């Protein structure tokens, strides 16, 4: 993880902020139930991954210790709702 942060400067700068560093760890930490993720080159891709996690992908899995995820269409529906507010 540290090696990737050193080579991807745009994302590495995010790790200097404690809140963003925590979200980076949540979004890209190894998980035995899925393939390891590598950091994208662009910040927008990192924010997208974090937002998906915060909108529901992480909620159930972190709270119960299981890998239960919301239905596939729920996260895009939440994103459309948020887009209406912006």
C-alpha positions, 0 to 999 in steps of 0.5 A, spaced: 500 500 500 505 504 501 509 503 495 503 504 491 502 511 495 509 513 493 508 512 486 501 515 485 502 522 487 495 524 486 492 519 491 498 519 495 497 526 497 490 524 499 493 520 505 496 526 508 489 527 511 487 523 516 480 522 514 482 521 507 487 516 509 482 512 513 477 512 507 483 509 503 484 504 508 477 502 508 476 502 500 482 499 498 484 494 504 485 487 503 479 482 504 479 475 503 472 475 500 474 479 494 480 480 489 485 486 492 484 492 489 490 497 487 490 505 487 487 508 481 491 514 478 486 519 478 483 522 485 476 521 482 476 514 481 478 513 489 472 518 491 468 514 487 470 507 490 469 511 497 462 513 495 460 507 493 462 504 500 459 509 504 452 508 500 452 501 502 457 497 500 461 497 507 455 498 512 452 491 512 459 487 512 463 492 517 457 491 522 456 484 522 462 481 520 459 478 514 460 479 506 452 481 506 451 487 501 445 491 499 442 489 492 446 491 486 441 497 484 441 500 490 447 504 490 446 507 483 439 509 485 442 512 491 447 516 487 441 518 482 437 521 488 444 525 490 445 527 483 438 531 484 440 534 490 446 537 487 
